[in-house]
Each structure stands twice: as structure tokens, then as C-alpha cells.
Amino acid sequence: MTRFRQAVRTLLRDQVLDAAYQQVTAEGWSRLSVAGIARIAGVSRQTVYNEFGSNSKDVIGLALVEREAERFLLGIQRELDANRAELLSAARAGVGYVLRQAADNPLIKSVLTAARGGQDDELLAYLTTRPEPVFDTATAMLDAYAADAWPEVDAQSRGLAVETIVRLTVSHIVQPSASPEESADRIARITVRVAYGVGVGGAGAV
């Protein structure tokens, strides 16, 4: 495939996903249809099927969640870079960023509102019971970052800490129990304890 054709295909994919995003946030996941996506995107239904396959709705749902996750990860990296000197501060900043952004994100708000109202929880499954692509991407990124930034943490503890912070953050997105700042502080402290095997006030936390 030539570079031009690849660029055109990328633009088409983004155009379709933008249309799906618009329909989901306005009408909910249950109302999403290939016909509606095609109408908003200004393309034919066959074009959508050609790009995403016969099971287009399911594939588009996963693609929407993955695209939002990528945007979140870019923001997380900025927060980590600004607080790289200390794991506790970095974890608190990264988690706080995610929870604040999630609270205002139209796609996530639409999904959670529908699920809490008992209307539709199919798309929510991509964050909970079917999270492998999102979890794998986030875990790989954070593990690589932590290995470089905090080499004193052994690989096993680092892996456990990364899994802890990812799963707890997703849990607090789906079912918040406190303000983003309070939740971020608690998750960060748990992460540090797992990473260093000591209380936050211990020597390993610095």
C-alpha cells in the first residue's frame, strides 16, 4: 500500500470513528448503527463495512475505547514527566489526570450514565470484563516508563504496582467513591506500597 493510500485510509478511519463518537455521545451505544455512522460521516454503509468488517459495531466500539485510551496515555506521560523525581508524586499526578479527564469525557460519561441507568452496558464491557487491549497498552507503557524512571524497583514489584494502579484507576472511573484528588492520593499510596514494600513514609518512598 502506498503512503498516499495509507494516509487516505487513516483519514477515512478517523472520519468514521468521529461519526461513531458523535452518535454514541448524543444517542447512546444502543442507538449506534452502521447506517447512522455512514450518514454522519458522509460515506456509504459498504465503506464502513469495508473498513471495519461485517461485525462493524463491535469493532468500532473497541476502536473508540482504544482511541480514547491512547489520548489518555499521552496525557499521563506528560504528568509523569513533570513528576518523575518521585514515584508517589508521579502516580498521584497521573491518576488524578485520568480521573479528572474521565469525569468530563463525553464518551465515558455517556457509557457510564447508560450503564448506571440499566439501559446499556455493552460498551462498558470494554473497560471492565473485556479490557485486554486497553489494559495491555496501558500496562506496557507504564511498565516501560517505570523501569526507566525508577530502576530501584525490582521487576516483579514493578509489574504488580503497574497492574494495581491500572486496575484501581479503571475501577474508580467506573465507580468513583471520592473526589478525583482523594482517589488519586489513595491509589498512589497503594501503588508505592506495592512497589517498595513499605509504607509511604518509609525510605523506599523517596
C-alpha positions in Angstrom: 0.0 0.0 0.0 1.4 3.4 -1.0 1.9 6.1 1.6 -0.9 8.2 0.0 -3.4 5.3 0.1 -2.4 4.6 3.7 -3.0 8.3 4.6 -6.4 8.3 2.9 -7.4 5.1 4.8 -6.3 6.6 8.1 -8.3 9.7 7.4 -11.3 7.6 6.5 -11.0 5.5 9.7 -10.8 8.7 11.8 -13.8 10.1 10.0 -15.9 7.0 10.7 -14.7 6.9 14.4 -15.5 10.6 14.8 -19.0 9.9 13.5 -19.5 7.0 15.8 -18.2 9.1 18.7 -20.8 11.8 17.9 -23.6 9.3 17.7 -22.7 7.4 20.9 -22.4 10.6 22.9 -25.6 12.0 21.6 -27.8 9.0 21.5 -26.1 6.2 23.4 -24.4 3.0 22.4 -27.7 1.1 21.9 -28.7 3.5 19.2 -25.4 3.2 17.3 -25.8 1.8 13.8 -23.7 1.5 10.7 -26.4 3.4 8.8 -26.2 6.3 11.3 -22.4 6.3 11.3 -22.3 6.3 7.5 -24.8 9.2 7.3 -22.9 11.4 9.8 -19.5 10.5 8.2 -20.9 11.2 4.7 -19.9 7.7 3.4 -21.7 4.6 2.3 -22.5 1.8 4.7 -20.4 -0.5 2.5 -17.5 1.8 3.1 -17.9 1.3 6.8 -18.1 -2.5 6.4 -15.1 -2.5 4.2 -13.0 -0.7 6.8 -14.3 -2.4 9.9 -15.7 -5.7 8.7 -19.1 -7.4 9.0 -19.1 -7.1 12.8 -18.6 -3.4 12.4 -20.4 -2.2 15.5 -18.4 -4.4 17.9 -15.1 -3.5 16.2 -15.9 0.2 16.2 -16.8 0.1 19.9 -13.4 -1.4 20.7 -11.7 1.2 18.4 -13.4 4.0 20.1 -12.3 2.9 23.6 -8.7 2.2 22.3 -8.5 5.7 20.7 -9.7 7.4 24.0 -7.1 5.3 25.9 -4.3 6.4 23.6 -5.3 10.1 24.2 -5.3 9.4 28.0 -1.9 7.8 27.8 -0.4 10.8 26.1 -1.7 13.0 29.0 -0.5 10.5 31.6 3.0 10.6 30.2 3.1 14.4 30.4 2.1 14.2 34.1 4.7 11.5 34.8 7.4 13.6 33.1 6.6 16.6 35.3 6.8 14.5 38.4 9.4 12.0 37.5 11.6 12.7 40.6 9.3 10.8 43.0 7.0 7.8 42.3 4.4 8.9 44.8 4.0 12.3 43.2 4.1 10.9 39.7 1.4 8.3 40.5 -0.8 10.8 42.2 -0.5 13.2 39.2 -1.1 10.5 36.6 -4.1 9.0 38.3 -5.5 12.4 39.1 -5.3 13.5 35.5 -7.1 10.3 34.3 -9.9 10.6 36.9 -10.5 14.3 36.1 -10.5 13.8 32.4 -12.7 10.8 32.6 -15.3 12.7 34.6 -15.6 15.2 31.8 -15.1 12.9 28.8 -18.3 12.8 26.7 -17.9 9.2 25.6 -17.2 7.8 29.1 -20.0 9.9 30.6 -22.4 8.6 28.0 -21.4 5.0 28.6 -21.4 5.2 32.4 -24.7 7.1 32.5 -26.4 4.4 30.4 -24.9 1.6 32.4 -25.9 3.1 35.7 -29.5 3.6 34.5 -29.7 0.0 33.4 -30.1 1.0 29.8 -26.9 -0.3 28.2 -23.7 -1.8 29.5 -22.3 -3.4 26.3 -19.7 -0.7 25.6 -18.8 -0.6 29.3 -17.5 -4.1 28.9 -14.5 -2.8 27.0 -13.4 -1.1 30.3 -14.3 -3.9 32.6 -15.0 -7.5 31.5 -13.3 -7.2 28.1 -10.4 -4.9 28.8 -7.4 -6.7 27.4 -6.4 -4.4 24.6 -6.7 -1.3 26.8 -5.1 -2.9 29.8 -2.3 -4.3 27.7 -1.5 -1.0 26.1 -1.6 0.9 29.4 0.3 -1.7 31.3 3.1 -2.0 28.7 3.5 1.8 28.5 3.6 2.3 32.3 5.9 -0.7 32.9 8.4 0.6 30.4 8.2 4.1 31.9 8.6 2.9 35.5 11.6 0.7 34.6 13.4 3.7 33.2 12.3 6.2 35.8 12.5 4.1 39.0 15.1 1.4 38.3 15.4 0.6 42.0 12.1 -1.1 41.9 12.6 -4.8 41.1 10.7 -6.2 38.0 8.2 -8.3 40.0 7.2 -5.5 42.3 7.1 -3.1 39.4 4.7 -5.4 37.5 2.4 -5.7 40.5 2.4 -2.0 41.1 1.6 -1.2 37.5 -1.2 -3.7 37.4 -2.5 -2.3 40.7 -2.6 1.3 39.5 -4.2 0.4 36.2 -6.9 -1.7 37.6 -7.7 0.6 40.6 -7.8 3.6 38.3 -10.3 1.9 35.9 -12.3 0.8 38.9 -12.6 4.4 40.2 -13.5 5.6 36.7 -16.4 3.2 36.6 -17.5 3.6 40.2 -16.0 6.8 41.9 -16.1 6.8 45.6 -14.5 10.2 46.3 -13.1 13.2 44.5 -10.5 12.7 41.8 -7.9 14.2 44.1 -8.7 12.0 47.1 -8.9 8.8 45.0 -5.7 9.7 43.2 -3.9 10.1 46.5 -5.1 6.8 47.8 -4.3 4.9 44.7 -0.9 6.5 44.5 -0.1 5.5 48.1 -1.2 1.9 47.5 0.9 1.8 44.4 4.0 3.0 46.2 3.5 0.4 49.0 3.2 -2.4 46.4 6.3 -1.1 44.5 8.6 -0.7 47.5 7.0 -3.0 50.0 7.0 -0.2 52.7 4.6 2.5 54.0 4.6 5.8 52.2 6.7 7.3 55.0 9.4 4.7 54.6 12.8 5.2 53.0 11.7 3.5 49.8 9.1 6.1 49.1 11.5 8.9 48.4 
